[in-house]
Amino acid sequence: MRPQIAATLLLRALLISRLLRQVSHLAIEALVRSPARQGMALRRSFGDDALSYFTERLDVGSLRATVASVVRQAKRNKAFDSGRWIGLSIDGTGAGRSRKKLCRWCRPRRNRKKEILGYGHNIVMVSVVGTELTLPFDVEPYGPGDGETSAGQRLLGRAVKAIGIRFADYLVADGEYARAPFIHTAGELGLKVVVRLKGNVPSLFEAAKRRWDSSSPTCTFRNGPDWVEIWDADDFDPWENLRWETVRVIRYRQHKPDGTVFEAYWLTDFSQKQVGSQSLYRMAKSRWEIENQGFNDAKNRYGLRHICHHHPNSLLINWLIIALTLTLERLYRIRYLHRGNHPVLDPIALCRLLWLSLVVPADTS
């Protein structure tokens, strides 16, 4: 009610420290109590306990709205105009562990004997993909007794509402999401779906394998150094509970220069007139962006596995700050807030420039 430290000051410290890849509250305390505070444009110092108290009480809805507004502004500024299709990708991952159950989102980790080894947290993330810019902008934790698809449905509905029903053209997801309720939810939100087809939909999967095991590919093409074969048909019968008249399925075989072959099946409600086989292949491949530029970067560079303060609201604030950091860093580094004549920097090169700017003047244009 009577804050002695402004919320904007604490939030700025959280964001700048993530850009500098400092992931703990103790690291932030060390920065703001050092000469670097002036370079961070922070007026006063504070301790890690202030950050813990602050993140317990910060409004999650306002922060979510902020991250979504950055993504909407990026589209208005034509950041995605290099591609024909704008996609959303959704997927789940682990995000921090503990030895004891300390919050309602702690989920037991068991061995084969069903013995509890510890506790972990799981989240679902949604990201813009397919546009040369992978921008994560919201997360949803698994609730008690919850699963990935149910958390994904909640997240997808909130995300589309935040960015607008006409923002994206399609949703791409792994085979876990090849479930009728989730697919219907995506359709009601105005999204076409491109979902991995695996053995969890046995009738459709076996029908596609039987048809194509002895047939020639529909088309072949070069994709960089790779040679790609595609089988494509849009007259497969839907499985029980799926409210589609027919299902389009593609199979691709991606031949690498070293002889390695990758094969995958995908289902979609895009018709062949709407999207060609090659475009559908690229939509399917955009699913890996959330793995490589989403989870891998968040865990290895920005501390998604680290628990700064074990409180439900603090955990969620931490995950959203990471999403905001990734989005701002990429918009600045790849699309530029102030265009110059310099090349696109590597992520680590920009991080080093930011570190240098805390001590001596540096050209970060």
C-alpha positions in Angstrom: 0.0 0.0 0.0 2.9 2.4 0.7 5.8 1.1 -1.4 9.3 2.4 -0.6 10.6 0.9 -3.9 8.7 1.6 -7.1 7.3 -1.4 -8.9 8.7 -0.1 -12.2 12.2 -0.1 -10.7 12.0 -3.8 -9.6 10.4 -4.9 -12.9 13.1 -3.1 -14.9 15.8 -4.8 -12.8 14.2 -8.2 -13.4 14.0 -7.6 -17.2 17.5 -6.2 -17.6 19.1 -8.9 -15.6 17.5 -11.6 -17.8 18.9 -9.8 -20.8 22.3 -10.0 -19.2 21.5 -13.7 -18.5 21.6 -13.3 -14.7 18.9 -15.7 -13.5 18.8 -15.5 -9.7 17.6 -12.8 -7.3 20.9 -12.8 -5.6 22.6 -12.0 -8.9 20.3 -9.1 -9.4 21.0 -7.9 -5.9 24.7 -7.9 -6.6 24.2 -5.9 -9.8 22.0 -3.2 -8.2 24.5 -2.8 -5.3 27.4 -2.4 -7.7 28.6 0.5 -9.9 26.6 -1.2 -12.7 23.4 0.2 -11.2 23.9 3.5 -13.0 24.2 1.8 -16.4 21.0 -0.1 -15.7 19.3 3.3 -15.0 18.2 2.2 -11.5 17.9 4.9 -8.9 18.4 2.8 -5.8 19.6 -0.6 -4.6 17.6 -3.4 -3.0 18.0 -7.0 -1.9 16.8 -10.3 -3.1 14.1 -10.4 -0.4 12.5 -7.3 -2.0 12.3 -9.1 -5.3 10.7 -12.2 -3.7 8.1 -10.1 -1.9 7.5 -8.2 -5.1 7.0 -11.2 -7.4 4.6 -12.8 -5.0 2.3 -9.8 -5.4 2.8 -8.6 -8.9 -0.3 -8.9 -11.1 0.1 -11.7 -13.6 -2.7 -10.5 -15.8 -1.0 -7.1 -16.4 2.3 -8.8 -17.3 0.6 -11.2 -19.7 -1.1 -8.3 -21.4 2.2 -6.5 -21.7 3.9 -9.4 -23.5 0.9 -9.9 -25.8 0.9 -6.2 -26.7 4.6 -6.4 -27.7 3.7 -9.2 -30.2 0.7 -7.3 -31.5 2.8 -4.2 -32.0 5.4 -6.2 -33.8 2.8 -7.3 -36.4 1.5 -3.7 -36.8 5.2 -2.7 -37.5 5.4 -5.4 -40.2 7.9 -7.6 -38.4 6.3 -10.7 -39.9 6.0 -9.6 -43.5 8.8 -11.8 -44.7 6.5 -14.9 -44.6 3.1 -15.7 -46.2 1.8 -17.5 -43.1 1.9 -16.6 -39.4 1.8 -19.6 -37.1 1.4 -20.3 -33.4 3.1 -23.3 -31.8 2.2 -24.8 -28.4 4.1 -27.4 -26.4 4.9 -28.5 -22.9 8.2 -28.8 -20.9 9.6 -29.0 -17.4 10.5 -25.9 -15.6 12.3 -26.3 -12.3 12.6 -29.0 -9.6 12.7 -29.3 -5.8 13.2 -32.0 -3.3 10.0 -31.2 -1.4 6.5 -30.2 -2.4 6.5 -26.5 -1.7 3.6 -25.2 -3.9 0.4 -26.4 -5.5 2.2 -26.7 -8.9 4.8 -29.2 -7.6 4.3 -32.5 -9.4 5.9 -35.8 -8.1 8.7 -37.4 -10.2 8.7 -41.1 -9.8 11.0 -44.0 -10.8 9.8 -47.3 -12.3 8.9 -48.5 -8.8 6.6 -45.5 -8.4 8.8 -44.1 -5.7 8.8 -40.3 -5.4 12.3 -39.0 -6.3 11.4 -35.3 -6.0 9.0 -32.7 -7.4 9.0 -30.7 -10.6 7.0 -28.1 -12.5 5.6 -28.4 -15.9 4.3 -25.6 -18.2 2.9 -25.2 -21.6 4.2 -22.3 -23.8 2.8 -20.6 -26.8 5.0 -18.9 -29.4 4.7 -17.1 -32.8 6.5 -19.3 -35.4 6.9 -19.6 -39.1 8.0 -16.0 -39.7 11.8 -16.0 -39.0 11.0 -14.7 -35.6 10.2 -17.1 -32.8 8.4 -15.0 -30.1 7.1 -16.8 -27.0 4.4 -14.7 -25.3 2.5 -16.7 -22.7 2.8 -19.8 -20.4 0.4 -21.9 -18.5 1.4 -24.3 -15.6 -0.1 -27.7 -15.2 -2.6 -27.6 -12.4 -3.1 -30.3 -9.7 -4.0 -33.5 -11.5 -3.8 -31.6 -14.8 -2.3 -32.7 -18.1 -0.5 -31.0 -21.1 -3.5 -30.9 -23.4 -5.9 -29.4 -20.8 -3.4 -26.8 -19.8 -2.8 -26.2 -23.6 -6.5 -25.6 -24.2 -6.6 -23.0 -21.4 -3.5 -21.3 -22.7 -4.6 -21.3 -26.4 -8.0 -19.7 -25.6 -6.3 -16.9 -23.5 -3.5 -16.4 -26.0 -5.8 -15.9 -29.0 -8.0 -13.6 -27.1 -5.0 -11.5 -26.1 -3.4 -11.2 -29.6 -6.6 -11.2 -31.7 -8.5 -13.9 -33.6 -7.0 -12.8 -36.9 -3.4 -12.6 -35.8 -2.3 -16.1 -36.8 -3.3 -18.4 -39.7 -2.5 -21.8 -38.2 -1.6 -23.7 -35.0 1.2 -26.4 -35.1 1.7 -28.9 -32.4 3.1 -32.3 -31.5 1.2 -35.6 -31.6 0.1 -35.2 -27.9 -2.4 -32.6 -29.2 -4.0 -34.9 -31.8 -7.1 -35.0 -29.7 -10.6 -34.0 -30.9 -11.4 -31.6 -28.0 -8.2 -29.7 -28.5 -8.5 -29.6 -32.3 -12.1 -28.4 -32.0 -11.0 -25.6 -29.6 -8.4 -24.4 -32.1 -11.1 -24.4 -34.9 -13.5 -22.4 -32.8 -10.7 -19.9 -32.3 -10.3 -19.4 -36.0 -7.1 -21.4 -36.4 -6.3 -24.2 -38.9 -4.3 -27.0 -37.3 -1.2 -28.8 -38.3 -0.6 -31.6 -35.8 1.8 -34.5 -35.8 0.2 -37.9 -36.5 1.5 -40.8 -34.5 0.3 -44.1 -33.1 -2.0 -42.4 -30.6 -4.5 -42.1 -33.5 -4.1 -45.7 -34.7 -6.9 -45.9 -37.3 -5.8 -42.8 -39.2 -2.1 -43.6 -38.8 -2.4 -47.2 -40.1 -4.6 -46.1 -43.0 -2.0 -43.6 -44.2 0.8 -46.1 -43.8 -1.1 -48.8 -45.8 -1.9 -46.4 -48.6 1.6 -45.0 -49.1 4.0 -47.9 -48.2 3.9 -49.0 -51.9 3.2 -45.8 -53.7 5.3 -43.0 -55.2 5.5 -39.6 -53.6 3.1 -36.8 -54.6 6.0 -34.3 -55.0 9.7 -34.0 -54.4 11.9 -30.9 -54.0 15.1 -29.5 -52.6 15.1 -27.7 -49.3 18.5 -26.3 -48.9 20.9 -29.3 -48.8 18.1 -31.7 -48.1 16.1 -33.8 -50.5 12.4 -34.0 -49.5 9.7 -36.5 -50.7 6.0 -35.8 -49.8 2.9 -38.0 -49.9 -0.3 -35.9 -49.7 -4.0 -36.8 -49.7 -7.1 -35.1 -48.3 -9.7 -37.9 -48.3 -8.9 -39.8 -45.1 -11.8 -40.6 -42.8 -11.8 -38.8 -39.4 -11.5 -40.8 -36.2 -14.3 -41.1 -33.7 -15.4 -37.8 -32.1 -13.5 -35.6 -34.6 -16.1 -33.3 -36.3 -14.4 -33.1 -39.7 -15.8 -34.5 -43.0 -12.4 -35.6 -44.1 -8.8 -35.3 -42.9 -5.8 -34.3 -45.0 -2.6 -36.2 -44.1 0.9 -35.7 -45.4 4.0 -37.9 -45.0 7.4 -36.5 -45.6 10.8 -38.1 -45.9 13.7 -35.7 -45.4 17.0 -37.0 -46.8 20.1 -35.4 -45.3 23.4 -35.1 -47.2 25.0 -37.7 -44.8 22.3 -40.3 -45.7 20.1 -39.8 -42.6 16.4 -40.0 -43.3 13.7 -38.4 -41.2 10.1 -39.5 -41.7 6.9 -38.0 -40.1 3.1 -37.9 -40.6 1.0 -34.8 -40.1 -2.7 -34.1 -40.2 -4.5 -30.9 -41.0 -7.8 -29.3 -42.0 -6.1 -27.1 -44.6 -7.4 -28.1 -48.1 -5.0 -28.7 -50.9 -6.4 -25.6 -52.7 -5.6 -23.4 -49.6 -2.0 -24.7 -49.0 0.3 -26.6 -51.2 2.4 -29.6 -50.1 5.6 -27.6 -49.8 4.0 -24.9 -47.7 2.4 -27.5 -45.5 5.8 -29.2 -45.0 7.3 -25.8 -43.9 4.4 -25.3 -41.4 5.0 -28.7 -40.0 8.8 -28.0 -39.6 8.0 -24.7 -37.8 6.9 -26.8 -34.9 10.6 -27.3 -33.9 11.0 -23.5 -33.4 9.4 -23.7 -30.0 11.8 -26.4 -29.0 15.0 -24.9 -30.4 14.3 -21.1 -30.0 11.9 -21.4 -27.2 12.7 -24.1 -24.6 16.4 -24.6 -25.4 17.2 -20.9 -25.3 15.0 -20.3 -22.2 16.7 -23.2 -20.3 20.3 -22.9 -21.4 20.6 -19.0 -21.5 17.8 -17.5 -19.5 17.3 -19.8 -16.5 13.9 -21.5 -17.1 15.0 -24.4 -14.9 16.0 -22.1 -12.1 13.6 -21.3 -9.3 14.2 -17.8 -8.0 11.6 -17.9 -5.3 9.3 -20.9 -4.7 5.9 -19.3 -4.7 3.2 -19.9 -7.3 2.9 -16.3 -8.4 6.7 -15.8 -8.3 7.2 -18.9 -10.5 4.7 -17.6 -13.1 6.2 -14.1 -13.1 9.6 -15.6 -13.6 8.4 -17.6 -16.6 6.6 -14.6 -18.2 9.7 -12.4 -17.7 11.7 -15.0 -19.6 9.1 -14.9 -22.5 9.2 -11.1 -22.5 13.0 -11.1 -22.5 13.2 -13.5 -25.5 10.7 -11.5 -27.4 12.3 -8.1 -26.9 15.8 -9.4 -27.5 14.8 -10.9 -30.9 12.8 -7.9 -32.0 15.7 -5.6 -31.2 18.5 -7.9 -32.5 16.8 -9.2 -35.7 14.3 -6.6 -36.7 15.9 -3.5 -35.0 14.2 -0.8 -33.0 16.6 1.6 -34.6 17.8 0.4 -38.0 21.5 0.8 -38.7 23.9 -0.4 -41.2 25.3 -3.2 -39.0 24.6 -6.9 -39.5 22.4 -9.0 -37.4 24.3 -9.8 -34.1 24.5 -13.2 -32.6 22.7 -13.4 -29.3 25.9 -13.7 -27.3 27.4 -10.6 -29.1 24.4 -8.5 -28.1 24.7 -9.8 -24.5 28.4 -8.8 -24.4 27.5 -5.3 -25.7 24.9 -4.9 -22.9 27.5 -5.9 -20.3 30.0 -3.4 -21.7 27.4 -0.7 -21.6 27.1 -1.0 -17.9 30.7 0.2 -17.4 31.8 2.2 -20.5 29.8 3.8 -23.3 29.2 1.2 -26.1 27.5 1.5 -29.5 24.3 -0.7 -29.2 22.4 0.8 -32.1 
